[in-house]
Amino acid sequence: MIESPGLLMTIIAFLLVLGPLVFLHELGHYAAGRWFGVKVDAFSVGFGREIAGFTDRHGTRWKFGWLPLGGYVRFAGDMNPASQPDAEWLQLPAHERARTFQAKPVWQRAIIVAAGPAVNLLLAVLILGGFAAAYGVDRTPATVGGVVQGSAADRAGLQPGDRIAALDGRTIETFSDLSFYTAMHPGERVTVEYLRGGAAQKTDAVIGSVVQRDRFGNEAKIGRFGIERGPPVYAPLPLWQAPAEGTRMVGAILRGTVDGLWQIITGRRSMDEMGGPLRIAKTSGEQLSLGWPALVTFVAFVSINLGFINLLPVPMLDGGHLFFYAIEAVKRGPVSPQTMEWAFRGGLALLLALMIFVTVNDLGAFGVWRGLAGLIG
């Protein structure tokens, strides 16, 4: 039976996930900018017409837009999307111009831009590290407890008691590492390094592939190796070690994200798996229906992806700004305004095309296109 959290719960969960993440992302930009003495004209959660807001004693307008799909911080002097000096900027009085974003050295501008994604990643470290400290850490060794007959592990000749050490050169420390790697690489040939009786051995295997369906009707193709785990081992984690464990977990998720993106680019995964705001909203409602721990964990995953995406070197994203600042630092001079303008136009077109694509994907995942085809037929 397929369960549905309902439209109201989905909307509430989506706002609970996206609202705080956008606010904290922009707060990172804001805090770094204020630290370096940049005047902030506006801080917005959401786009479009303002539906509520106030102006603080520093002259910053804090507001909410009617479209809750993002946000922005507008620094003094930001007169174009590329944050480039122009004639209007040059006409500002010297004391006002000194407080604008463009007047700051390139290293300060880079820190201000990088602070947004950094806060997203830091939030995920705190959430995942906090859960690890509260519930303990899964230290179950990647030892073969049993082998499913006819599985990839069986065909590779693995036996109970073997200790998996690496897959395709990637170190495997725990059974969770093994499960995560194989789930992310369905149908792929890998080199398996393992220990048998203390002796290092190596073999090749093709990870199996299955389509898994959850209680909400979502389907996903995942890899299965056919190895049964041994007795679980959970170790308590001192609170002071939580940040390091959270960092390790965020690193593992980022590596999985990069792997998944590369699989889509190389055609090993379907582009239908790419989702946008609609799918995030749907999943938010589903996770909230499972309880607050599930929703907070999902917030960590979305925060990691928000930070990662914003660091991609695409104009209009934080990573695009950082890319041009790196060029500026190397050549000891800013990129020409014409180059910046065309780059940001291209970046905007790319992002709009991507938004349309993932929205079409999301609607397809919800069965909209199948329903329309049925009506037309």
C-alpha positions in Angstrom: 0.0 0.0 0.0 1.4 3.4 -1.0 1.3 6.0 1.7 1.0 9.8 1.1 1.8 12.5 3.7 -0.8 14.8 2.2 -0.5 18.2 0.5 -0.6 20.3 3.7 2.2 18.3 5.4 4.2 18.4 2.2 4.0 22.2 2.0 4.8 22.6 5.7 7.8 20.2 5.5 9.1 21.9 2.4 9.1 25.3 4.1 10.7 23.7 7.2 13.5 22.3 5.0 14.2 25.0 2.5 13.4 28.1 4.5 16.1 27.6 7.2 18.7 26.4 4.7 18.2 29.5 2.5 18.3 31.8 5.5 21.5 30.2 6.9 23.1 30.2 3.4 22.4 33.9 3.0 23.3 34.6 6.6 26.8 33.3 5.8 27.2 35.8 3.1 25.7 38.5 5.3 28.0 37.8 8.3 31.1 37.7 6.3 30.2 40.9 4.5 29.5 42.7 7.7 32.8 41.4 9.1 34.7 43.1 6.3 32.7 46.3 6.6 30.4 45.9 3.6 27.1 47.7 3.9 24.1 45.3 3.3 21.1 46.9 1.6 18.7 43.9 1.6 18.4 40.4 3.0 15.6 38.4 1.4 14.3 34.9 1.9 12.3 34.2 -1.2 12.0 36.0 -4.5 9.4 38.3 -6.0 7.3 40.9 -4.3 7.9 41.5 -0.6 5.1 40.1 1.6 6.6 41.1 5.0 9.8 42.8 6.3 11.5 45.4 8.4 14.5 47.7 8.2 17.1 47.4 11.0 19.2 50.2 12.5 22.1 49.5 10.0 19.8 50.2 7.0 19.4 46.6 6.0 15.9 45.6 4.7 15.0 42.1 6.0 12.1 40.7 3.9 10.3 37.7 2.7 9.4 37.2 -0.9 6.2 35.5 -2.1 8.2 32.7 -4.0 10.1 30.7 -1.3 12.5 29.0 -3.7 15.7 30.8 -2.7 16.9 34.1 -1.4 19.6 36.7 -1.7 21.8 39.3 0.1 22.2 42.6 -1.8 25.4 44.4 -0.8 25.8 48.1 -1.3 27.1 48.8 -4.8 25.6 45.5 -6.2 24.2 47.2 -9.3 24.5 44.2 -11.6 24.4 40.4 -11.2 28.2 40.1 -11.8 29.0 42.6 -9.0 31.1 44.6 -11.4 32.0 48.3 -10.9 30.2 50.5 -13.3 29.6 54.2 -13.9 27.0 54.4 -11.2 29.4 52.9 -8.7 32.1 55.4 -9.6 29.7 58.3 -8.9 29.2 57.3 -5.3 30.9 59.4 -2.7 34.3 58.0 -1.6 33.2 57.1 1.9 30.1 55.2 0.6 32.1 53.5 -2.2 34.6 52.2 0.5 31.7 50.3 2.1 30.6 48.6 -1.2 31.3 45.0 -2.1 33.3 45.9 -5.2 35.7 48.1 -3.1 37.0 45.1 -1.1 40.2 43.2 -2.1 39.6 40.0 -4.0 40.4 37.7 -1.1 37.7 39.3 1.1 35.2 39.1 -1.8 36.0 35.4 -2.2 35.5 34.7 1.5 32.2 36.6 1.5 31.0 34.5 -1.5 32.3 31.2 -0.1 30.7 31.8 3.3 27.2 30.8 2.1 28.1 27.3 0.9 30.5 26.9 3.8 27.6 27.5 6.3 25.5 24.8 4.5 28.3 22.3 4.8 29.0 23.2 8.4 25.3 22.8 9.3 25.4 19.3 7.9 28.5 18.5 9.9 26.8 19.6 13.1 23.6 17.6 12.4 25.3 14.4 11.4 27.9 14.7 14.1 25.2 15.4 16.6 23.3 12.3 15.6 26.5 10.2 15.8 27.1 11.5 19.3 23.5 10.8 20.3 23.1 7.3 18.8 26.6 6.0 18.4 28.6 5.2 15.3 28.2 2.0 13.2 31.6 0.3 13.3 30.4 -3.0 11.9 33.5 -4.4 10.0 33.1 -5.1 6.3 33.4 -8.8 7.0 31.4 -11.2 4.9 28.9 -12.8 7.2 27.2 -14.7 4.4 27.0 -14.8 0.6 23.7 -14.8 -1.3 23.7 -17.6 -3.8 24.0 -16.4 -7.4 24.9 -12.9 -6.3 27.8 -10.7 -7.5 29.7 -11.7 -4.4 29.0 -15.4 -5.0 30.2 -15.2 -8.6 33.3 -13.3 -7.5 34.2 -16.2 -5.2 33.9 -14.4 -1.9 33.4 -16.5 1.2 32.1 -15.9 4.8 34.9 -14.5 6.9 36.5 -12.5 4.1 37.2 -8.9 5.0 36.6 -6.4 2.2 39.4 -3.8 2.2 38.8 -1.8 -1.0 36.5 -1.5 -4.0 38.1 0.0 -7.1 40.9 1.4 -5.0 38.5 3.1 -2.5 39.2 2.1 1.0 36.3 0.3 2.8 36.5 0.5 6.6 33.0 -0.5 7.7 30.0 -2.5 6.4 28.2 0.8 5.9 31.0 2.0 3.6 30.5 -1.2 1.6 26.8 -0.8 1.4 27.0 2.8 0.4 29.5 2.2 -2.4 27.7 -0.8 -3.9 24.3 1.0 -3.7 25.8 3.9 -5.7 27.3 1.7 -8.4 24.7 -0.7 -9.8 25.8 -2.8 -12.8 29.4 -1.6 -12.6 32.5 -3.8 -12.8 34.8 -3.3 -9.8 38.1 -4.7 -8.5 37.6 -6.2 -5.0 40.5 -6.2 -2.6 40.0 -8.4 0.4 41.7 -10.3 3.2 41.2 -14.1 3.6 43.0 -15.7 6.5 45.2 -12.6 6.8 46.4 -12.9 3.2 45.6 -10.0 0.8 43.7 -11.1 -2.4 42.0 -9.5 -5.3 39.2 -10.3 -7.7 36.8 -8.7 -10.1 33.0 -8.5 -9.7 30.0 -6.9 -11.4 27.7 -5.3 -8.9 24.1 -6.5 -9.2 21.3 -4.1 -9.9 17.8 -4.0 -8.4 14.9 -1.6 -8.5 13.9 -0.7 -4.9 10.4 0.7 -4.1 9.7 2.4 -0.8 6.4 2.8 1.2 5.7 6.0 -0.7 5.9 4.4 -4.1 9.3 5.9 -5.0 11.5 3.7 -7.2 15.3 3.8 -7.4 17.9 1.6 -9.1 20.5 0.6 -6.6 23.4 -1.8 -6.5 23.4 -5.1 -4.6 26.5 -7.1 -3.9 24.9 -10.0 -2.2 26.9 -9.9 1.1 25.2 -10.5 4.4 26.6 -8.5 7.3 27.9 -10.0 10.5 26.8 -9.0 14.0 26.3 -5.2 14.2 28.8 -3.2 16.2 27.8 0.3 17.4 30.4 2.3 19.3 29.6 5.4 21.5 31.1 8.6 20.3 32.4 11.3 22.7 30.9 14.7 22.0 34.3 16.2 21.3 34.7 13.8 18.4 31.4 14.6 16.9 32.7 17.4 14.5 35.3 15.1 13.1 32.8 12.3 12.6 30.3 14.7 11.0 33.0 16.0 8.7 33.9 12.4 7.6 30.2 11.7 6.9 29.7 14.9 4.9 32.9 14.0 2.9 31.5 10.6 2.1 28.1 12.0 1.0 29.9 14.6 -1.2 32.0 11.9 -2.8 28.8 9.9 -3.4 27.2 13.0 -4.9 30.1 13.5 -7.3 30.0 9.9 -8.2 26.3 10.1 -9.0 26.7 13.3 -11.1 29.5 11.7 -13.1 27.4 8.6 -13.7 24.6 10.8 -15.1 27.1 12.7 -17.3 28.6 9.4 -18.6 25.2 7.8 -19.2 25.5 5.1 -16.5 22.5 6.6 -14.7 19.3 8.0 -16.1 18.8 11.8 -16.2 15.3 11.0 -14.9 16.9 10.7 -11.4 17.7 14.5 -11.4 15.1 16.3 -9.4 14.2 19.8 -8.4 12.1 21.8 -5.9 9.0 19.7 -6.5 10.7 16.5 -5.7 12.4 18.0 -2.7 9.0 19.1 -1.5 7.6 15.7 -2.0 10.5 14.0 -0.2 10.3 16.6 2.6 6.7 15.6 3.3 7.6 11.9 3.3 10.4 12.4 5.7 8.3 14.5 8.1 5.7 11.7 8.1 8.5 9.4 9.3 9.3 11.6 12.3 11.6 14.6 13.2 14.9 12.6 13.1 14.2 11.6 9.5 13.3 15.2 8.5 16.4 16.6 10.2 18.6 14.1 8.5 17.1 15.0 5.2 17.8 18.7 6.0 21.5 17.7 6.3 21.4 15.9 2.9 19.8 18.9 1.2 22.2 21.3 2.9 25.1 19.3 1.6 23.7 19.4 -1.9 22.9 23.1 -1.7 26.5 23.8 -0.6 27.9 21.6 -3.3 25.8 23.0 -6.2 26.6 26.6 -5.2 30.3 25.8 -5.4 30.1 24.6 -9.0 32.0 27.0 -11.3 28.8 28.1 -13.1 28.3 31.9 -13.5 25.3 33.1 -11.4 26.3 30.6 -8.7 28.8 31.3 -5.9 31.2 29.0 -7.6 31.1 31.1 -10.7 32.0 34.2 -8.8 34.9 32.3 -7.1 36.1 31.1 -10.4 36.4 34.7 -11.7 38.0 35.8 -8.5 40.6 33.1 -8.9 41.4 34.4 -12.4 41.5 38.0 -11.0 44.0 36.9 -8.4 46.2 35.2 -10.9 46.2 37.9 -13.5 46.2 40.7 -10.9 43.3 42.4 -12.5 39.5 41.9 -12.9 38.0 40.0 -15.8 36.7 42.5 -18.4 33.0 43.6 -17.9 32.1 42.3 -21.4 33.4 38.8 -20.6 31.6 38.8 -17.2 28.4 40.0 -18.8 28.3 37.2 -21.5 29.4 34.6 -19.0 26.6 35.5 -16.6 24.1 35.6 -19.4 25.2 32.1 -20.4 25.1 31.0 -16.7 21.5 32.3 -16.4 20.4 30.5 -19.5 22.0 27.3 -18.3 20.3 27.5 -14.9 16.9 28.4 -16.4 17.2 25.4 -18.8 18.2 23.1 -15.9 15.2 24.4 -13.8 12.8 23.6 -16.7 14.4 20.2 -17.2 14.2 19.1 -13.5 10.7 20.4 -13.3 9.7 18.3 -16.2 11.4 15.4 -14.6 9.6 16.0 -11.3 6.2 16.2 -13.0 7.1 12.9 -14.8 8.0 11.3 -11.5 4.6 12.3 -10.1 2.8 10.6 -13.1 1.6 13.9 -14.7 2.7 13.0 -18.2 1.3 9.5 -17.9 -2.0 10.9 -16.8 -2.1 13.4 -19.7 -1.2 10.6 -22.2 -4.1 8.6 -20.8 -6.5 11.5 -21.2 -5.4 12.2 -24.7 -5.4 8.5 -25.6 
